[in-house]
Amino acid sequence: MSNSNRINRRKCLAIGACTWLGGSSPAQAAKANQLIASISKETLWRNRDGKQRTWFHCRVCMMPGRNGKPVTLMTLQEVGGSDYFGPVHWSMSDDLGKTWTEPQIIDALGRDPVPGRDDGLKAGVCDVTPQYHPQTNTVIALGHVVFYKGEYFARGEQLARYPVYVTRDGEGNWSTRKILQWDDPRGGFIYSNNCGQRYVLPNGDVQMSFTFGPQPTARMVAGVVARYDGNELNIRQVGEPLQNPVGRGLLEPSVTFWHDRFWMTIRAEDNRGYVSVSDDGLNWQPQKAWSWDNGEQLEMSTTQQHWLTHSDGLFLVYTRKDPTNQNVIRWRSPLWVAQVDPVKQCLIRSTEQVVLPLVGDGVNAPDSVALMGNFDVTNVSADESIVSVGEWMPRSGYRGDVLIGRIRWNQPNRSPLW
């Protein structure tokens, strides 16, 4: 990016920051434990008995309703095995996520035959995250392609993986399936924004991030800016990558914008999670392992983390190793939240709370515990934010409930709903 373009981009972001964040400062954000008033657990759909559907990838965005009152849109899909998902559905709520309509299929996000194959291989979709785009009054539901053969995940027959998306117009009509094209050999095996948080810039561009690589291992992450016109999403720029060549590398990055800087949190395969910051969303500082404010690093076993933004504080929602969950797969229960120290780029230990608790015995009977590693975080009003997740009990027939952790704030959150 040229210096002039970088300056113009920062001016644009500064205008947006002043408009949306109300001029609050990082000094105000340092007031630990004064922002979260309470956290409660709500169950939306029950299936711990295995008699109903087990919903997964339950992700949410806010959008204006017909009467001007905000409504909540969720995308979700059934899980029936390891990495084996049904068609993507949608559901709506007009009471900030307390009650929901019956999930309905998004036709374009089912399974399509793979051209040139006659062996039954089909291209499905998973890891979808919806996002409202205020400049065009549409929703972008972006995930990535995954390949199935019959009733299983075709692990040995996966073709190149790439992002796919649909759009939803102001009348509620979903588009056909589209591919987010990136003609770069570095993404020859995979490039994806799967499960990632994105950010809509004041000019309508979409700031996101990719995990990508030419091989199954040692993936990189980079900042990505895409242009969106209400129908088509097209990549404009991809920044320089961050790397950590352990296992599959760096995975499932999520991006947000808080107090004049972009923030990225990254899943990894070395028992760590990572954080990085950027002034322009394309040039990122070398990643740092997530740690407490005393310097002790958190143990995070190859699981995503997501941002929770309040105008007066930045928070992270995550999983980690703890004495209560030492035998739970990848320590994927409970879900925690802690406030970020924006100067040290670490978590403030004294602010940690449980958002959704571990249910069962994570030490002696871990098979009784539902995993909650694939979750989402959404601001639903100035007073509340929610963490949504579909439980998953992989050793008990893939059963589980759909849960919301409702976070109530002590003071109004001036971060934008969209």
LUMBA-10056 format. One line per 5 residues: their letters; for each residue x, y, z of C-alpha. Coordinates in pm, whole numbers, plus 32768, in hexadecimal, padded with zeros to 4 digits. Layout:
residues N
A> X Y Z  ...
//
This chain:
residues 418
MSNSN> 8000 8000 8000  808A 8159 7FA7  80BF 825E 80B7  7FAD 833C 8026  7EB3 821D 8020
RINRR> 7F0E 81BB 8182  7EDA 8321 81FB  7D88 833A 814B  7D1F 81ED 81DC  7D7B 8258 833C
KCLAI> 7CBC 839F 8310  7B8A 82D9 82A8  7BAB 81F5 83D7  7BE4 8319 84C0  7A9F 83B8 8449
GACTW> 79E9 8271 8489  7A88 824D 85DF  7A20 83A8 864E  78BF 836A 85D4  788F 8210 866C
LGGSS> 7967 8206 87A2  7906 8351 8839  7A6C 83BD 887F  7AA5 82CF 89A4  7C10 8284 89F0
PAQAA> 7CE3 8154 8A4B  7D10 81ED 8BA6  7B9D 81BF 8BE4  7BB7 8057 8B69  7CB1 8007 8C7D
KANQL> 7BA2 8015 8D87  7B98 7E9E 8DB5  7A63 7DE9 8E37  7984 7F1D 8E1C  78E3 7EE0 8CC9
IASIS> 783C 7D8A 8CE0  770C 7D96 8DC4  769E 7C2B 8DA2  76B0 7AF3 8CCA  7595 79F9 8CA7
KETLW> 755A 78B9 8BE3  742E 787D 8B00  73CF 7743 8A3E  7336 777B 88E5  730F 7618 885F
RNRDG> 7339 74DC 892F  73CD 7396 88B1  749B 72FA 89C4  73AF 71D0 89AE  73F9 719D 883A
KQRTW> 7289 71AD 87D4  729C 72F5 8711  739B 7398 862D  74F5 73F3 86A9  753D 754F 8628
FHCRV> 76A2 75CB 85F5  7759 7700 8573  764E 77E0 8611  76BB 793D 85A9  75FE 7A83 85BD
CMMPG> 75ED 7BE2 852E  750E 7D0B 857A  7449 7DC7 8471  7330 7EC7 8467  71CF 7E3E 8459
RNGKP> 70AC 7EC2 838F  7032 7F97 84B2  718C 8021 84FA  71BC 7F3C 8624  72FA 7E67 860D
VTLMT> 72CA 7CF7 85BD  73BA 7BD6 85E6  7416 7AE6 84CD  74BE 7998 8514  7557 789D 8425
LQEVG> 757F 7737 849E  759A 75D3 841E  7573 7473 84A3  76A3 73AA 8510  76A2 7230 84E5
GSDYF> 780F 71D2 8508  7970 725B 850B  7973 7378 840C  782D 72EF 837E  7720 73FA 835A
GPVHW> 75CD 741A 82BA  754A 753E 81EA  7565 769B 827E  7421 7722 8314  73B2 7878 838F
SMSDD> 72D9 78EE 84B1  7262 7A44 852B  721E 7AE5 867C  716C 7C30 86C0  71B2 7C34 8837
LGKTW> 7330 7C3F 8841  735C 7AC8 882D  7264 7A50 8934  717A 799D 8841  71BB 7926 86DD
TEPQI> 70FE 78BB 85A8  7112 7754 852E  7259 772E 8469  722E 772D 82EF  7321 76B0 81E5
IDALG> 73F0 77A1 8115  73CE 76E9 7FCC  7518 775E 7F3B  75DE 76E0 8068  758B 7570 8046
RDPVP> 7656 7472 7F80  76AB 7492 7E10  773B 7385 7D2C  78A9 73BE 7CD9  78CE 7400 7B63
GRDDG> 798C 72EE 7AAE  795E 71EE 7BC6  7878 70C1 7BAA  78D7 701E 7CF5  77D8 70D0 7DCE
LKAGV> 78C2 71DB 7E57  77FE 7314 7EB2  785D 7473 7F1D  77B5 74DE 805F  77E6 7617 8131
CDVTP> 784C 764C 829B  78DD 774B 838E  77EB 785D 831D  77E6 79B2 83C7  76D4 7AAF 836A
QYHPQ> 7716 7C25 8368  762E 7D48 8325  76AF 7E4A 822A  7605 7F97 827B  7672 804E 8140
TNTVI> 75AA 7F5D 8065  74A7 7EDB 8160  7511 7D75 811A  75A9 7C52 81D9  76E4 7B98 816F
ALGHV> 76EC 7A2F 81EC  7851 79BC 81AE  78D8 785E 81ED  79A7 7767 8128  7979 7634 8054
VFYKG> 79A0 74D4 80E2  7984 7388 802A  78AA 725F 8084  7874 7106 7FF6  7740 7055 8075
EYFAR> 7714 706C 81EB  786F 70D6 824E  7974 71E7 8232  7A52 7180 810E  7B92 71BB 81D0
GEQLA> 7C77 711B 80CE  7BC4 71B8 7FA5  7BB7 7328 7FFE  7BF6 7405 7ED2  7C7E 7566 7EEE
RYPVY> 7BB5 762A 7FF2  7B3D 778D 7FB3  7A41 7889 803C  78D9 7884 7FC4  77C1 7971 8021
VTRDG> 765B 79D6 7FE9  75B7 7B2A 8016  7461 7B81 80A7  73AF 7CB7 8026  72CD 7DA2 80E7
EGNWS> 719B 7CD3 8089  722E 7B97 811C  7292 7AED 7FD5  73CD 7A18 7FD7  74AF 7A17 7EA5
TRKIL> 7553 78F6 7DF1  76A0 786F 7E70  77CE 793F 7E0F  7946 790D 7E2C  7A2C 7A13 7EC2
QWDDP> 7B3E 79FA 7DBC  7CB0 7A1B 7E10  7D9F 79B7 7CFC  7EDB 798D 7DC9  7FAA 784C 7DD6
RGGFI> 7FE1 7881 7F4A  7E75 781A 7F76  7E94 76EB 7E96  7E2F 75F2 7FA5  7D4C 76D6 8070
YSNNC> 7CF1 7840 80A6  7BD4 7892 8190  7B34 7984 8282  7A80 7861 832A  79DC 78B2 8478
GQRYV> 7A81 7A09 846E  7A03 7B55 84EF  7A0E 7C6C 83ED  79E7 7DE6 83F7  792C 7ECD 8309
LPNGD> 79F4 8009 82C3  794F 8160 82A3  7977 8157 8128  78C4 8008 810F  79F8 7F31 80DD
VQMSF> 7A0F 7DF6 81B3  7B44 7DC1 8289  7B87 7C52 82CC  7CA5 7B5B 82DE  7D08 7A1A 8230
TFGPQ> 7DA7 78DA 82A5  7E53 784B 8172  7F61 7767 80F0  7FD3 769C 7FC1  7FE9 7560 8097
PTARM> 7F22 74C9 81BA  8026 7539 82B9  80C5 7683 8322  7FA8 7767 82BC  7FD3 78DF 82D4
VAGVV> 7EE1 79F7 832A  7EC6 7B4F 828C  7DE3 7C7E 828E  7CF2 7C9A 8169  7C21 7DBB 80E7
ARYDG> 7AFC 7D6C 8002  7A17 7E51 7F3A  78A2 7E05 7F53  778C 7E9E 7E7F  765F 7DEE 7F15
NELNI> 7680 7CC1 7E2E  77EC 7C68 7DF3  790F 7C54 7EE4  7A63 7C8A 7E40  7BBD 7C8E 7EDC
RQVGE> 7C72 7DDA 7EBE  7DAD 7DA1 7F8B  7E57 7C90 8054  7F65 7CF6 8149  80AB 7C56 81AE
PLQNP> 807D 7B0B 8267  80C4 7AA3 83CB  8153 7945 83F7  817D 783C 8503  81E4 76F5 8458
VGRGL> 816B 75FF 855F  806B 74FB 84F2  7F72 759C 8409  7FF9 76F3 8465  7F19 781E 84AF
LEPSV> 7DA2 77E7 848E  7C4B 788D 84AE  7CB5 79F8 84E2  7BB2 7AF6 8558  7BCF 7C6F 8529
TFWHD> 7B33 7D99 85D7  7B72 7F10 85E9  7B92 7FB9 873B  7C21 810E 8796  7CCA 8163 864C
RFWMT> 7D6C 800E 861F  7D18 7EC1 8584  7D36 7D90 8663  7D5C 7C28 85F3  7D47 7AED 86C8
IRAED> 7DC3 79A6 8634  7D9C 7833 8678  7EDF 776A 866F  7F5B 7605 869D  806C 7633 87A0
NRGYV> 7F88 764A 88D4  7F77 77C2 88AB  7E93 78CC 881C  7F20 7A0C 878A  7ED2 7B7E 8776
SVSDD> 7F4A 7C86 8681  7EF9 7DF3 8640  7F01 7ECF 850B  7ECC 803B 84B1  7E3E 7FF0 8358
GLNWQ> 7DC2 7E87 8361  7EC8 7E14 8266  8015 7E3F 8315  800D 7D7E 845C  8105 7D7A 857A
PQKAW> 81AB 7C29 85C3  80B2 7B54 8683  80CD 7B2B 87FB  8057 79FC 88BE  7F2D 7A4E 8999
SWDNG> 7FA1 7A7C 8B00  7F28 7B01 8C4A  7F96 7C56 8CC4  80A0 7BAB 8D9B  8144 7B1C 8C62
EQLEM> 80C9 79B4 8C8B  8057 7926 8B3D  7F01 7883 8B1B  7EEB 771A 8AA5  7DF3 770D 8983
STTQQ> 7DD1 75CA 88C0  7D8F 7616 874D  7C47 76CC 8788  7BC4 7819 8705  7B9D 7956 87D2
HWLTH> 7ABA 7A7F 8789  7AA5 7BF0 87E0  79A2 7C96 88BD  79A8 7E0F 8890  7928 7F16 897E
SDGLF> 796D 8084 8935  7A22 809A 8A84  7AD1 7F49 8A80  7B4A 7E36 899A  7B08 7CCD 8A03
LVYTR> 7B61 7B71 8989  7A84 7A3B 899A  7B4C 78F6 8996  7B8D 7799 8A1E  7CC2 7731 8AE0
KDPTN> 7D54 761E 8BB6  7CDE 761E 8D1D  7CDF 751E 8E3B  7B69 74EA 8E06  7B84 7483 8C96
QNVIR> 7CD2 73D3 8C7C  7C3E 72A3 8BC6  7B43 735B 8AEA  7B99 734A 8976  7C70 747A 8927
WRSPL> 7BED 751A 8A6D  7ABE 758F 89A6  79E6 75D1 8AD7  79A4 76BA 8B89  79A4 7803 8AC6
WVAQV> 7A59 791F 8B77  7A65 7A98 8B49  7B72 7B8D 8BBB  7BC5 7CF7 8B79  7CEF 7D4D 8AA0
DPVKQ> 7E03 7E36 8B13  7E24 7F03 89D0  7F84 7F78 8A1F  801F 7E2B 8A83  7F3E 7D68 8990
CLIRS> 7EF0 7C63 8A96  7DC9 7BF3 8B6B  7D86 7C89 8CC1  7D73 7B59 8DA3  7C9A 7C00 8EAC
TEQVV> 7B85 7C3C 8DAA  7B5B 7AD2 8D3A  79FB 7A44 8D58  7946 7910 8CD4  784E 7961 8BBF
LPLVG> 77C3 7801 8B91  7823 7706 8C9E  78A3 75A5 8C7C  7785 74B5 8CC5  77F6 7362 8D45
DGVNA> 7940 72DA 8DBF  7A5C 734D 8CE2  7B5E 7289 8DA7  7AD7 712C 8DF0  79B4 7118 8CF8
PDSVA> 7A0C 71FA 8BD1  7920 713F 8AE5  77FD 71E1 8BA0  7876 733F 8B44  77F7 73F5 8A0F
LMGNF> 7901 74AC 8944  78CE 761D 88F7  79F8 7679 881E  793A 76FD 86EE  7888 7831 8773
DVTNV> 7833 7997 8712  7829 7AEA 87BE  7731 7BFF 8769  76D0 7D51 87F9  7552 7D52 87F5
SADES> 750C 7EA2 889C  75B8 7FB4 8960  756F 7EEE 8A9C  75AE 7D84 8A35  7693 7CA2 896D
IVSVG> 766A 7B2D 8931  774B 7A00 88FE  7696 78F7 882E  7703 778E 880C  7686 7638 87AB
EWMPR> 76F6 752F 88A3  778D 73EF 881D  77B6 72A3 88D5  7885 71DD 87D8  78A1 70A5 88B1
SGYRG> 772B 7099 88F9  768B 7099 87A1  76D0 7206 8749  75C8 728F 8833  75B4 73EB 88C7
DVLIG> 74ED 7529 890A  7502 7681 8868  7569 777C 8973  758E 78F0 899F  7665 7998 8AA5
RIRWN> 75C7 7AEE 8ADC  76BA 7BFA 8B50  761C 7D31 8BEA  76E5 7E71 8BFE  76FD 7F64 8D20
QPNRS> 7710 808A 8C32  7696 80BB 8ACC  7765 8021 89B6  7798 811C 889D  7837 801B 87B7
PLW> 7766 7FF8 8679  7667 7EE3 8650  76BF 7EDC 84DE
//
